[in-house]
């Protein structure tokens, strides 16, 4: 059974962590390619990507088809942080309203990876509205499903 851990990043940040039986480079490659976001999304909102580079970098933009509450829309996000070192891999992007999605991949000594996904609502222009309509809870549920699915994919592959 996969254990998803809640990570305290302060108010208005939802973060969860899991250990995945795969190397950090492989997992980072999934999230660093916006065309593959639909393969890892557990929220059910990501449809497919319309435009963007095959590999993200700081300042890059990508546009994704989404669907929330039955309503389709497109969103263009901008990569705000990108780290690719042997010790840590990070990709973070901002929604036009300012809130951010962040993925962190930390290799473990036994060849697995500690994966943390977070949603940071602090810089959002519509953050208070999002909180009132329950987005923190929905994002926590989506992140948990995403990380559970990612871990399960590599548990069964091993």
Secondary structure, DSSP 8 states (H G I E B T S, - for coil): ----EE----TTEEEEEEEESS-HHHHHHHHHSGGGHHHH--SS-EEEEEEE-SS--TT-EEEEEEEETTEEEEEEEEEEEEEE-SS-EEEEEE-TTS-EEEEEEEE-TTS-EEEEEEEE-TT-TTHHHHHHTTHHHHHHHHHHHHHHHHHHHHHHH-
